[in-house]
């Protein structure tokens, strides 16, 4: 199973039957060296942590993500950690994004702890059927509507409390990607910050989909129109 195949099968795992093996953990550490950033100008650190340093999570193990707090660092975080999630899922390991998880590790100098990805051997099924996803229809996300196979599949990306903040607009030779603002209660609960990470997750989904279709996803800032209630994030080639 490759990253593309995981898109319509992945699920968040909150119950685990065992920790990964030493070989699986070593493989993960090796993979972390190959993760591609969205913005190479932002310093990040990813650390594999065990039960002695992970708190308030469903699992004993986690990938801790640290980053400089500058630019689109939350977007970069989502983009990079989603690659890690795909890797773990394709290697039979369950995962869950944990924004409230705690660690005893001190942040490397000049960085802050952003989020962690907890993981372990799933108790029960690791995957789900495409029909089990609860996602908005593409017509609710694209205005005015236009059909697009890549966006149709990217809808399966996970998001904080399933808010699905992504919105799309036709930019001619590109697609403008926006983030919808959450309601007041969700906003004060910190969901807007989490949604910034979610947008990075979406971009990694699109990158995988494009690659599967023999294309390269090119992300760039553009002169996109301002839209009330939406924050412009980035554009992608068609």
ChimeraX attribute file (.defattr): number of C-alpha atoms within 10 A of each C-alpha:
attribute: neighborCount
match mode: 1-to-1
recipient: residues
	/A:1	9
	/A:2	13
	/A:3	18
	/A:4	20
	/A:5	14
	/A:6	17
	/A:7	21
	/A:8	19
	/A:9	17
	/A:10	24
	/A:11	21
	/A:12	17
	/A:13	23
	/A:14	17
	/A:15	17
	/A:16	18
	/A:17	11
	/A:18	13
	/A:19	18
	/A:20	18
	/A:21	11
	/A:22	9
	/A:23	9
	/A:24	15
	/A:25	16
	/A:26	12
	/A:27	14
	/A:28	17
	/A:29	15
	/A:30	11
	/A:31	14
	/A:32	19
	/A:33	9
	/A:34	10
	/A:35	15
	/A:36	14
	/A:37	18
	/A:38	19
	/A:39	15
	/A:40	9
	/A:41	11
	/A:42	17
	/A:43	15
	/A:44	21
	/A:45	16
	/A:46	19
	/A:47	14
	/A:48	17
	/A:49	19
	/A:50	16
	/A:51	13
	/A:52	11
	/A:53	13
	/A:54	22
	/A:55	17
	/A:56	11
	/A:57	22
	/A:58	19
	/A:59	26
	/A:60	20
	/A:61	24
	/A:62	29
	/A:63	25
	/A:64	24
	/A:65	22
	/A:66	24
	/A:67	23
	/A:68	20
	/A:69	16
	/A:70	11
	/A:71	11
	/A:72	16
	/A:73	23
	/A:74	23
	/A:75	24
	/A:76	25
	/A:77	26
	/A:78	27
	/A:79	26
	/A:80	25
	/A:81	27
	/A:82	24
	/A:83	22
	/A:84	20
	/A:85	25
	/A:86	22
	/A:87	19
	/A:88	21
	/A:89	23
	/A:90	17
	/A:91	14
	/A:92	16
	/A:93	20
	/A:94	27
	/A:95	30
	/A:96	20
	/A:97	23
	/A:98	18
	/A:99	17
	/A:100	11
	/A:101	17
	/A:102	16
	/A:103	19
	/A:104	10
	/A:105	13
	/A:106	10
	/A:107	16
	/A:108	13
	/A:109	9
	/A:110	11
	/A:111	18
	/A:112	16
	/A:113	21
	/A:114	21
	/A:115	24
	/A:116	27
	/A:117	22
	/A:118	27
	/A:119	29
	/A:120	25
	/A:121	20
	/A:122	22
	/A:123	13
	/A:124	10
	/A:125	10
	/A:126	17
	/A:127	17
	/A:128	14
	/A:129	10
	/A:130	12
	/A:131	9
	/A:132	10
	/A:133	16
	/A:134	10
	/A:135	14
	/A:136	13
	/A:137	10
	/A:138	20
	/A:139	13
	/A:140	11
	/A:141	20
	/A:142	18
	/A:143	12
	/A:144	10
	/A:145	13
	/A:146	12
	/A:147	10
	/A:148	11
	/A:149	9
	/A:150	16
	/A:151	20
	/A:152	13
	/A:153	16
	/A:154	22
	/A:155	22
	/A:156	20
	/A:157	24
	/A:158	23
	/A:159	20
	/A:160	20
	/A:161	10
	/A:162	13
	/A:163	18
	/A:164	22
	/A:165	20
	/A:166	25
	/A:167	21
	/A:168	22
	/A:169	19
	/A:170	17
	/A:171	17
	/A:172	9
	/A:173	10
	/A:174	16
	/A:175	19
	/A:176	24
	/A:177	26
	/A:178	23
	/A:179	21
	/A:180	20
	/A:181	18
	/A:182	19
	/A:183	11
	/A:184	10
	/A:185	9
	/A:186	14
	/A:187	14
	/A:188	11
	/A:189	12
	/A:190	13
	/A:191	22
	/A:192	21
	/A:193	15
	/A:194	20
	/A:195	27
	/A:196	23
	/A:197	26
	/A:198	28
	/A:199	29
	/A:200	24
	/A:201	26
	/A:202	25
	/A:203	26
	/A:204	24
	/A:205	26
	/A:206	23
	/A:207	22
	/A:208	23
	/A:209	23
	/A:210	18
	/A:211	12
	/A:212	14
	/A:213	11
	/A:214	9
	/A:215	13
	/A:216	16
	/A:217	18
	/A:218	13
	/A:219	18
	/A:220	12
	/A:221	12
	/A:222	15
	/A:223	10
	/A:224	17
	/A:225	10
	/A:226	10
	/A:227	10
	/A:228	8
	/A:229	10
	/A:230	16
	/A:231	15
	/A:232	20
	/A:233	21
	/A:234	18
	/A:235	25
	/A:236	20
	/A:237	16
	/A:238	16
